[in-house]
Amino acid sequence: MKVSARKILELPSEVKHRNINIIPGSGYIHPNQLSPLFESLGIYDANSTADIHAFCTCLGISSHDK
């Protein structure tokens, strides 16, 4: 799990920006001057196989890395 999370956060910024807000504040949040170490990606329902698949497809994550 940690390896997968690291690979996702190492994706280029333009790829991570594809993760849009489904719920306000839930999409990609990039590091900024106030929070230089905070970076976040959002997924609507982590218990839903369909939502996980949509998240991975949006970011272009291979089936091997899922």
LINQUI-V262451 format. One record per run of one state. SS is the DSSP state (H for helix, E for strand, L for the rest). FROM is the first residue (numbers start at 1). TO is the last residue. If there is no record, write none. Layout:
ss: {SS	SS}
from: {FROM	FROM}
to: {TO	TO}
This chain:
ss: {L	H	L	H	L	E	L	E	L	H	L}
from: {1	2	10	13	17	29	30	40	41	49	60}
to: {1	9	12	16	28	29	39	40	48	59	66}
